[in-house]
Amino acid sequence: MTTQTDLRKHFLTKIAEVNFRTNPDYHFRKMLYRLHEEFDKVWVRYNNGDATMKEWENSLNKWIKMEQI
């Protein structure tokens, strides 16, 4: 259970640092949506034991990096 709590804390810390902006470009928004969906799927896989912490972290970082552009 502590791993779940640590993940949630890490996730919330990372999200708090992001300055979310609305980008009018359709393709950019579509990519953001896809990366967010990918992150959600990796998180579910991680909870089921099918993904590693590194995969979870990489997926989170890709999504956050795109949000900051």
PDB file of N, CA, C and O in Angstrom:
ATOM      1  N   MET A   1       0.819  -1.194   0.000  1.00  0.00           N
ATOM      2  CA  MET A   1       0.000   0.000   0.000  1.00  0.00           C
ATOM      3  C   MET A   1       0.862   1.256   0.000  1.00  0.00           C
ATOM      4  O   MET A   1       0.450   2.279  -0.547  1.00  0.00           O
ATOM      5  N   THR A   2       2.039   1.202   0.596  1.00  0.00           N
ATOM      6  CA  THR A   2       2.891   2.388   0.612  1.00  0.00           C
ATOM      7  C   THR A   2       3.368   2.736  -0.785  1.00  0.00           C
ATOM      8  O   THR A   2       3.563   3.912  -1.092  1.00  0.00           O
ATOM      9  N   THR A   3       3.562   1.727  -1.647  1.00  0.00           N
ATOM     10  CA  THR A   3       3.973   2.012  -3.016  1.00  0.00           C
ATOM     11  C   THR A   3       2.890   2.810  -3.723  1.00  0.00           C
ATOM     12  O   THR A   3       3.198   3.761  -4.441  1.00  0.00           O
ATOM     13  N   GLN A   4       1.623   2.442  -3.533  1.00  0.00           N
ATOM     14  CA  GLN A   4       0.510   3.178  -4.110  1.00  0.00           C
ATOM     15  C   GLN A   4       0.499   4.615  -3.607  1.00  0.00           C
ATOM     16  O   GLN A   4       0.316   5.546  -4.391  1.00  0.00           O
ATOM     17  N   THR A   5       0.691   4.800  -2.325  1.00  0.00           N
ATOM     18  CA  THR A   5       0.692   6.131  -1.738  1.00  0.00           C
ATOM     19  C   THR A   5       1.858   6.945  -2.279  1.00  0.00           C
ATOM     20  O   THR A   5       1.703   8.129  -2.578  1.00  0.00           O
ATOM     21  N   ASP A   6       3.020   6.321  -2.407  1.00  0.00           N
ATOM     22  CA  ASP A   6       4.191   7.009  -2.942  1.00  0.00           C
ATOM     23  C   ASP A   6       3.969   7.415  -4.398  1.00  0.00           C
ATOM     24  O   ASP A   6       4.334   8.521  -4.797  1.00  0.00           O
ATOM     25  N   LEU A   7       3.372   6.527  -5.192  1.00  0.00           N
ATOM     26  CA  LEU A   7       3.085   6.854  -6.586  1.00  0.00           C
ATOM     27  C   LEU A   7       2.132   8.028  -6.683  1.00  0.00           C
ATOM     28  O   LEU A   7       2.346   8.949  -7.472  1.00  0.00           O
ATOM     29  N   ARG A   8       1.087   7.995  -5.884  1.00  0.00           N
ATOM     30  CA  ARG A   8       0.099   9.067  -5.912  1.00  0.00           C
ATOM     31  C   ARG A   8       0.756  10.392  -5.512  1.00  0.00           C
ATOM     32  O   ARG A   8       0.506  11.428  -6.129  1.00  0.00           O
ATOM     33  N   LYS A   9       1.591  10.349  -4.481  1.00  0.00           N
ATOM     34  CA  LYS A   9       2.280  11.557  -4.022  1.00  0.00           C
ATOM     35  C   LYS A   9       3.215  12.089  -5.103  1.00  0.00           C
ATOM     36  O   LYS A   9       3.251  13.294  -5.354  1.00  0.00           O
ATOM     37  N   HIS A  10       3.968  11.199  -5.741  1.00  0.00           N
ATOM     38  CA  HIS A  10       4.891  11.582  -6.812  1.00  0.00           C
ATOM     39  C   HIS A  10       4.108  12.194  -7.977  1.00  0.00           C
ATOM     40  O   HIS A  10       4.501  13.220  -8.531  1.00  0.00           O
ATOM     41  N   PHE A  11       3.003  11.554  -8.338  1.00  0.00           N
ATOM     42  CA  PHE A  11       2.162  12.042  -9.430  1.00  0.00           C
ATOM     43  C   PHE A  11       1.624  13.436  -9.115  1.00  0.00           C
ATOM     44  O   PHE A  11       1.705  14.335  -9.952  1.00  0.00           O
ATOM     45  N   LEU A  12       1.082  13.617  -7.932  1.00  0.00           N
ATOM     46  CA  LEU A  12       0.508  14.908  -7.562  1.00  0.00           C
ATOM     47  C   LEU A  12       1.569  16.003  -7.478  1.00  0.00           C
ATOM     48  O   LEU A  12       1.299  17.155  -7.816  1.00  0.00           O
ATOM     49  N   THR A  13       2.768  15.651  -7.031  1.00  0.00           N
ATOM     50  CA  THR A  13       3.869  16.610  -6.985  1.00  0.00           C
ATOM     51  C   THR A  13       4.236  17.066  -8.393  1.00  0.00           C
ATOM     52  O   THR A  13       4.416  18.258  -8.642  1.00  0.00           O
ATOM     53  N   LYS A  14       4.345  16.106  -9.310  1.00  0.00           N
ATOM     54  CA  LYS A  14       4.700  16.437 -10.697  1.00  0.00           C
ATOM     55  C   LYS A  14       3.619  17.295 -11.346  1.00  0.00           C
ATOM     56  O   LYS A  14       3.927  18.273 -12.027  1.00  0.00           O
ATOM     57  N   ILE A  15       2.359  16.933 -11.137  1.00  0.00           N
ATOM     58  CA  ILE A  15       1.252  17.661 -11.749  1.00  0.00           C
ATOM     59  C   ILE A  15       1.162  19.087 -11.193  1.00  0.00           C
ATOM     60  O   ILE A  15       0.810  20.016 -11.920  1.00  0.00           O
ATOM     61  N   ALA A  16       1.475  19.257  -9.923  1.00  0.00           N
ATOM     62  CA  ALA A  16       1.409  20.591  -9.309  1.00  0.00           C
ATOM     63  C   ALA A  16       2.397  21.549  -9.963  1.00  0.00           C
ATOM     64  O   ALA A  16       2.168  22.758  -9.977  1.00  0.00           O
ATOM     65  N   GLU A  17       3.489  21.025 -10.501  1.00  0.00           N
ATOM     66  CA  GLU A  17       4.517  21.862 -11.114  1.00  0.00           C
ATOM     67  C   GLU A  17       4.184  22.258 -12.551  1.00  0.00           C
ATOM     68  O   GLU A  17       4.840  23.130 -13.120  1.00  0.00           O
ATOM     69  N   VAL A  18       3.180  21.629 -13.133  1.00  0.00           N
ATOM     70  CA  VAL A  18       2.854  21.860 -14.539  1.00  0.00           C
ATOM     71  C   VAL A  18       1.956  23.077 -14.683  1.00  0.00           C
ATOM     72  O   VAL A  18       1.006  23.266 -13.924  1.00  0.00           O
ATOM     73  N   ASN A  19       2.273  23.887 -15.660  1.00  0.00           N
ATOM     74  CA  ASN A  19       1.436  25.021 -16.013  1.00  0.00           C
ATOM     75  C   ASN A  19       0.594  24.600 -17.222  1.00  0.00           C
ATOM     76  O   ASN A  19       1.047  24.698 -18.363  1.00  0.00           O
ATOM     77  N   PHE A  20      -0.622  24.136 -16.970  1.00  0.00           N
ATOM     78  CA  PHE A  20      -1.483  23.656 -18.041  1.00  0.00           C
ATOM     79  C   PHE A  20      -1.980  24.828 -18.880  1.00  0.00           C
ATOM     80  O   PHE A  20      -2.477  25.825 -18.357  1.00  0.00           O
ATOM     81  N   ARG A  21      -1.833  24.680 -20.184  1.00  0.00           N
ATOM     82  CA  ARG A  21      -2.287  25.704 -21.113  1.00  0.00           C
ATOM     83  C   ARG A  21      -3.161  25.044 -22.168  1.00  0.00           C
ATOM     84  O   ARG A  21      -3.007  23.862 -22.475  1.00  0.00           O
ATOM     85  N   THR A  22      -4.057  25.812 -22.701  1.00  0.00           N
ATOM     86  CA  THR A  22      -4.882  25.312 -23.794  1.00  0.00           C
ATOM     87  C   THR A  22      -4.222  25.734 -25.086  1.00  0.00           C
ATOM     88  O   THR A  22      -4.042  26.922 -25.351  1.00  0.00           O
ATOM     89  N   ASN A  23      -3.867  24.755 -25.882  1.00  0.00           N
ATOM     90  CA  ASN A  23      -3.244  25.029 -27.168  1.00  0.00           C
ATOM     91  C   ASN A  23      -4.307  24.891 -28.250  1.00  0.00           C
ATOM     92  O   ASN A  23      -4.994  23.872 -28.312  1.00  0.00           O
ATOM     93  N   PRO A  24      -4.452  25.895 -29.099  1.00  0.00           N
ATOM     94  CA  PRO A  24      -5.505  25.849 -30.110  1.00  0.00           C
ATOM     95  C   PRO A  24      -5.245  24.844 -31.243  1.00  0.00           C
ATOM     96  O   PRO A  24      -6.164  24.505 -31.987  1.00  0.00           O
ATOM     97  N   ASP A  25      -4.007  24.371 -31.376  1.00  0.00           N
ATOM     98  CA  ASP A  25      -3.672  23.468 -32.465  1.00  0.00           C
ATOM     99  C   ASP A  25      -4.298  22.087 -32.244  1.00  0.00           C
ATOM    100  O   ASP A  25      -4.067  21.446 -31.219  1.00  0.00           O
ATOM    101  N   TYR A  26      -5.074  21.652 -33.201  1.00  0.00           N
ATOM    102  CA  TYR A  26      -5.787  20.374 -33.122  1.00  0.00           C
ATOM    103  C   TYR A  26      -4.833  19.204 -32.932  1.00  0.00           C
ATOM    104  O   TYR A  26      -5.069  18.345 -32.081  1.00  0.00           O
ATOM    105  N   HIS A  27      -3.766  19.160 -33.709  1.00  0.00           N
ATOM    106  CA  HIS A  27      -2.831  18.035 -33.657  1.00  0.00           C
ATOM    107  C   HIS A  27      -2.091  17.981 -32.322  1.00  0.00           C
ATOM    108  O   HIS A  27      -1.814  16.901 -31.800  1.00  0.00           O
ATOM    109  N   PHE A  28      -1.780  19.136 -31.786  1.00  0.00           N
ATOM    110  CA  PHE A  28      -1.125  19.200 -30.482  1.00  0.00           C
ATOM    111  C   PHE A  28      -2.050  18.657 -29.397  1.00  0.00           C
ATOM    112  O   PHE A  28      -1.635  17.846 -28.568  1.00  0.00           O
ATOM    113  N   ARG A  29      -3.309  19.108 -29.405  1.00  0.00           N
ATOM    114  CA  ARG A  29      -4.289  18.619 -28.423  1.00  0.00           C
ATOM    115  C   ARG A  29      -4.506  17.116 -28.555  1.00  0.00           C
ATOM    116  O   ARG A  29      -4.645  16.411 -27.555  1.00  0.00           O
ATOM    117  N   LYS A  30      -4.535  16.634 -29.783  1.00  0.00           N
ATOM    118  CA  LYS A  30      -4.717  15.204 -30.023  1.00  0.00           C
ATOM    119  C   LYS A  30      -3.539  14.404 -29.450  1.00  0.00           C
ATOM    120  O   LYS A  30      -3.740  13.338 -28.868  1.00  0.00           O
ATOM    121  N   MET A  31      -2.324  14.911 -29.613  1.00  0.00           N
ATOM    122  CA  MET A  31      -1.148  14.240 -29.064  1.00  0.00           C
ATOM    123  C   MET A  31      -1.177  14.251 -27.537  1.00  0.00           C
ATOM    124  O   MET A  31      -0.843  13.251 -26.902  1.00  0.00           O
ATOM    125  N   LEU A  32      -1.577  15.379 -26.949  1.00  0.00           N
ATOM    126  CA  LEU A  32      -1.704  15.451 -25.488  1.00  0.00           C
ATOM    127  C   LEU A  32      -2.697  14.415 -24.975  1.00  0.00           C
ATOM    128  O   LEU A  32      -2.438  13.726 -23.988  1.00  0.00           O
ATOM    129  N   TYR A  33      -3.817  14.316 -25.643  1.00  0.00           N
ATOM    130  CA  TYR A  33      -4.841  13.359 -25.243  1.00  0.00           C
ATOM    131  C   TYR A  33      -4.291  11.928 -25.329  1.00  0.00           C
ATOM    132  O   TYR A  33      -4.510  11.111 -24.435  1.00  0.00           O
ATOM    133  N   ARG A  34      -3.575  11.643 -26.421  1.00  0.00           N
ATOM    134  CA  ARG A  34      -3.012  10.309 -26.608  1.00  0.00           C
ATOM    135  C   ARG A  34      -1.990   9.984 -25.517  1.00  0.00           C
ATOM    136  O   ARG A  34      -1.989   8.872 -24.989  1.00  0.00           O
ATOM    137  N   LEU A  35      -1.118  10.944 -25.170  1.00  0.00           N
ATOM    138  CA  LEU A  35      -0.119  10.705 -24.128  1.00  0.00           C
ATOM    139  C   LEU A  35      -0.769  10.543 -22.758  1.00  0.00           C
ATOM    140  O   LEU A  35      -0.305   9.748 -21.939  1.00  0.00           O
ATOM    141  N   HIS A  36      -1.836  11.289 -22.507  1.00  0.00           N
ATOM    142  CA  HIS A  36      -2.555  11.145 -21.246  1.00  0.00           C
ATOM    143  C   HIS A  36      -3.207   9.766 -21.157  1.00  0.00           C
ATOM    144  O   HIS A  36      -3.153   9.116 -20.113  1.00  0.00           O
ATOM    145  N   GLU A  37      -3.817   9.328 -22.244  1.00  0.00           N
ATOM    146  CA  GLU A  37      -4.427   7.993 -22.283  1.00  0.00           C
ATOM    147  C   GLU A  37      -3.360   6.907 -22.096  1.00  0.00           C
ATOM    148  O   GLU A  37      -3.581   5.929 -21.382  1.00  0.00           O
ATOM    149  N   GLU A  38      -2.208   7.089 -22.739  1.00  0.00           N
ATOM    150  CA  GLU A  38      -1.113   6.122 -22.597  1.00  0.00           C
ATOM    151  C   GLU A  38      -0.657   6.037 -21.140  1.00  0.00           C
ATOM    152  O   GLU A  38      -0.417   4.948 -20.619  1.00  0.00           O
ATOM    153  N   PHE A  39      -0.540   7.201 -20.486  1.00  0.00           N
ATOM    154  CA  PHE A  39      -0.138   7.217 -19.087  1.00  0.00           C
ATOM    155  C   PHE A  39      -1.159   6.477 -18.227  1.00  0.00           C
ATOM    156  O   PHE A  39      -0.784   5.689 -17.359  1.00  0.00           O
ATOM    157  N   ASP A  40      -2.436   6.723 -18.462  1.00  0.00           N
ATOM    158  CA  ASP A  40      -3.483   6.036 -17.699  1.00  0.00           C
ATOM    159  C   ASP A  40      -3.393   4.521 -17.866  1.00  0.00           C
ATOM    160  O   ASP A  40      -3.550   3.776 -16.899  1.00  0.00           O
ATOM    161  N   LYS A  41      -3.144   4.072 -19.079  1.00  0.00           N
ATOM    162  CA  LYS A  41      -3.040   2.629 -19.345  1.00  0.00           C
ATOM    163  C   LYS A  41      -1.821   2.032 -18.646  1.00  0.00           C
ATOM    164  O   LYS A  41      -1.892   0.932 -18.098  1.00  0.00           O
ATOM    165  N   VAL A  42      -0.705   2.757 -18.667  1.00  0.00           N
ATOM    166  CA  VAL A  42       0.504   2.267 -18.003  1.00  0.00           C
ATOM    167  C   VAL A  42       0.282   2.197 -16.497  1.00  0.00           C
ATOM    168  O   VAL A  42       0.748   1.263 -15.844  1.00  0.00           O
ATOM    169  N   TRP A  43      -0.426   3.176 -15.943  1.00  0.00           N
ATOM    170  CA  TRP A  43      -0.686   3.170 -14.502  1.00  0.00           C
ATOM    171  C   TRP A  43      -1.535   1.950 -14.117  1.00  0.00           C
ATOM    172  O   TRP A  43      -1.269   1.300 -13.106  1.00  0.00           O
ATOM    173  N   VAL A  44      -2.539   1.649 -14.913  1.00  0.00           N
ATOM    174  CA  VAL A  44      -3.369   0.464 -14.659  1.00  0.00           C
ATOM    175  C   VAL A  44      -2.523  -0.799 -14.778  1.00  0.00           C
ATOM    176  O   VAL A  44      -2.632  -1.706 -13.952  1.00  0.00           O
ATOM    177  N   ARG A  45      -1.679  -0.857 -15.810  1.00  0.00           N
ATOM    178  CA  ARG A  45      -0.800  -2.026 -15.968  1.00  0.00           C
ATOM    179  C   ARG A  45       0.149  -2.156 -14.788  1.00  0.00           C
ATOM    180  O   ARG A  45       0.416  -3.263 -14.321  1.00  0.00           O
ATOM    181  N   TYR A  46       0.665  -1.017 -14.299  1.00  0.00           N
ATOM    182  CA  TYR A  46       1.571  -1.043 -13.153  1.00  0.00           C
ATOM    183  C   TYR A  46       0.849  -1.570 -11.908  1.00  0.00           C
ATOM    184  O   TYR A  46       1.399  -2.374 -11.155  1.00  0.00           O
ATOM    185  N   ASN A  47      -0.370  -1.113 -11.705  1.00  0.00           N
ATOM    186  CA  ASN A  47      -1.160  -1.595 -10.564  1.00  0.00           C
ATOM    187  C   ASN A  47      -1.436  -3.090 -10.648  1.00  0.00           C
ATOM    188  O   ASN A  47      -1.545  -3.766  -9.624  1.00  0.00           O
ATOM    189  N   ASN A  48      -1.551  -3.607 -11.876  1.00  0.00           N
ATOM    190  CA  ASN A  48      -1.787  -5.038 -12.075  1.00  0.00           C
ATOM    191  C   ASN A  48      -0.495  -5.846 -12.086  1.00  0.00           C
ATOM    192  O   ASN A  48      -0.534  -7.072 -12.187  1.00  0.00           O
ATOM    193  N   GLY A  49       0.649  -5.171 -11.984  1.00  0.00           N
ATOM    194  CA  GLY A  49       1.938  -5.850 -11.959  1.00  0.00           C
ATOM    195  C   GLY A  49       2.499  -6.157 -13.336  1.00  0.00           C
ATOM    196  O   GLY A  49       3.443  -6.939 -13.454  1.00  0.00           O
ATOM    197  N   ASP A  50       1.934  -5.557 -14.385  1.00  0.00           N
ATOM    198  CA  ASP A  50       2.377  -5.830 -15.752  1.00  0.00           C
ATOM    199  C   ASP A  50       3.343  -4.783 -16.300  1.00  0.00           C
ATOM    200  O   ASP A  50       3.845  -4.933 -17.414  1.00  0.00           O
ATOM    201  N   ALA A  51       3.609  -3.735 -15.541  1.00  0.00           N
ATOM    202  CA  ALA A  51       4.528  -2.682 -15.987  1.00  0.00           C
ATOM    203  C   ALA A  51       5.500  -2.364 -14.852  1.00  0.00           C
ATOM    204  O   ALA A  51       5.225  -2.624 -13.681  1.00  0.00           O
ATOM    205  N   THR A  52       6.629  -1.801 -15.230  1.00  0.00           N
ATOM    206  CA  THR A  52       7.637  -1.445 -14.232  1.00  0.00           C
ATOM    207  C   THR A  52       7.488   0.024 -13.828  1.00  0.00           C
ATOM    208  O   THR A  52       6.795   0.808 -14.476  1.00  0.00           O
ATOM    209  N   MET A  53       8.159   0.353 -12.745  1.00  0.00           N
ATOM    210  CA  MET A  53       8.163   1.740 -12.280  1.00  0.00           C
ATOM    211  C   MET A  53       8.793   2.648 -13.333  1.00  0.00           C
ATOM    212  O   MET A  53       8.358   3.785 -13.516  1.00  0.00           O
ATOM    213  N   LYS A  54       9.810   2.150 -14.022  1.00  0.00           N
ATOM    214  CA  LYS A  54      10.483   2.934 -15.062  1.00  0.00           C
ATOM    215  C   LYS A  54       9.516   3.255 -16.203  1.00  0.00           C
ATOM    216  O   LYS A  54       9.509   4.378 -16.707  1.00  0.00           O
ATOM    217  N   GLU A  55       8.711   2.295 -16.610  1.00  0.00           N
ATOM    218  CA  GLU A  55       7.719   2.542 -17.653  1.00  0.00           C
ATOM    219  C   GLU A  55       6.711   3.596 -17.199  1.00  0.00           C
ATOM    220  O   GLU A  55       6.331   4.481 -17.965  1.00  0.00           O
ATOM    221  N   TRP A  56       6.288   3.485 -15.947  1.00  0.00           N
ATOM    222  CA  TRP A  56       5.341   4.446 -15.383  1.00  0.00           C
ATOM    223  C   TRP A  56       5.938   5.845 -15.391  1.00  0.00           C
ATOM    224  O   TRP A  56       5.290   6.806 -15.806  1.00  0.00           O
ATOM    225  N   GLU A  57       7.183   5.951 -14.926  1.00  0.00           N
ATOM    226  CA  GLU A  57       7.876   7.245 -14.863  1.00  0.00           C
ATOM    227  C   GLU A  57       8.079   7.828 -16.264  1.00  0.00           C
ATOM    228  O   GLU A  57       7.862   9.023 -16.468  1.00  0.00           O
ATOM    229  N   ASN A  58       8.489   7.005 -17.227  1.00  0.00           N
ATOM    230  CA  ASN A  58       8.690   7.486 -18.597  1.00  0.00           C
ATOM    231  C   ASN A  58       7.396   8.002 -19.208  1.00  0.00           C
ATOM    232  O   ASN A  58       7.380   9.045 -19.862  1.00  0.00           O
ATOM    233  N   SER A  59       6.330   7.277 -18.994  1.00  0.00           N
ATOM    234  CA  SER A  59       5.032   7.687 -19.523  1.00  0.00           C
ATOM    235  C   SER A  59       4.573   9.007 -18.900  1.00  0.00           C
ATOM    236  O   SER A  59       4.062   9.883 -19.598  1.00  0.00           O
ATOM    237  N   LEU A  60       4.756   9.142 -17.603  1.00  0.00           N
ATOM    238  CA  LEU A  60       4.405  10.389 -16.914  1.00  0.00           C
ATOM    239  C   LEU A  60       5.245  11.547 -17.444  1.00  0.00           C
ATOM    240  O   LEU A  60       4.717  12.627 -17.708  1.00  0.00           O
ATOM    241  N   ASN A  61       6.536  11.330 -17.599  1.00  0.00           N
ATOM    242  CA  ASN A  61       7.431  12.397 -18.063  1.00  0.00           C
ATOM    243  C   ASN A  61       7.098  12.842 -19.488  1.00  0.00           C
ATOM    244  O   ASN A  61       7.154  14.035 -19.786  1.00  0.00           O
ATOM    245  N   LYS A  62       6.751  11.899 -20.372  1.00  0.00           N
ATOM    246  CA  LYS A  62       6.386  12.261 -21.742  1.00  0.00           C
ATOM    247  C   LYS A  62       5.144  13.143 -21.748  1.00  0.00           C
ATOM    248  O   LYS A  62       5.090  14.153 -22.449  1.00  0.00           O
ATOM    249  N   TRP A  63       4.154  12.751 -20.963  1.00  0.00           N
ATOM    250  CA  TRP A  63       2.911  13.519 -20.914  1.00  0.00           C
ATOM    251  C   TRP A  63       3.162  14.916 -20.349  1.00  0.00           C
ATOM    252  O   TRP A  63       2.693  15.909 -20.904  1.00  0.00           O
ATOM    253  N   ILE A  64       3.907  14.987 -19.239  1.00  0.00           N
ATOM    254  CA  ILE A  64       4.169  16.283 -18.591  1.00  0.00           C
ATOM    255  C   ILE A  64       5.008  17.187 -19.499  1.00  0.00           C
ATOM    256  O   ILE A  64       4.755  18.389 -19.587  1.00  0.00           O
ATOM    257  N   LYS A  65       5.997  16.611 -20.165  1.00  0.00           N
ATOM    258  CA  LYS A  65       6.848  17.403 -21.051  1.00  0.00           C
ATOM    259  C   LYS A  65       6.000  18.037 -22.167  1.00  0.00           C
ATOM    260  O   LYS A  65       6.190  19.200 -22.522  1.00  0.00           O
ATOM    261  N   MET A  66       5.074  17.256 -22.703  1.00  0.00           N
ATOM    262  CA  MET A  66       4.214  17.768 -23.762  1.00  0.00           C
ATOM    263  C   MET A  66       3.282  18.852 -23.238  1.00  0.00           C
ATOM    264  O   MET A  66       2.984  19.804 -23.959  1.00  0.00           O
ATOM    265  N   GLU A  67       2.821  18.728 -22.012  1.00  0.00           N
ATOM    266  CA  GLU A  67       1.948  19.734 -21.423  1.00  0.00           C
ATOM    267  C   GLU A  67       2.688  21.069 -21.235  1.00  0.00           C
ATOM    268  O   GLU A  67       2.063  22.129 -21.261  1.00  0.00           O
ATOM    269  N   GLN A  68       3.979  21.020 -21.050  1.00  0.00           N
ATOM    270  CA  GLN A  68       4.747  22.227 -20.770  1.00  0.00           C
ATOM    271  C   GLN A  68       5.188  22.959 -22.043  1.00  0.00           C
ATOM    272  O   GLN A  68       5.683  24.084 -21.976  1.00  0.00           O
ATOM    273  N   ILE A  69       5.010  22.327 -23.179  1.00  0.00           N
ATOM    274  CA  ILE A  69       5.409  22.974 -24.440  1.00  0.00           C
ATOM    275  C   ILE A  69       4.442  24.083 -24.782  1.00  0.00           C
ATOM    276  O   ILE A  69       4.603  24.749 -25.805  1.00  0.00           O
TER     277      ILE A  69
END
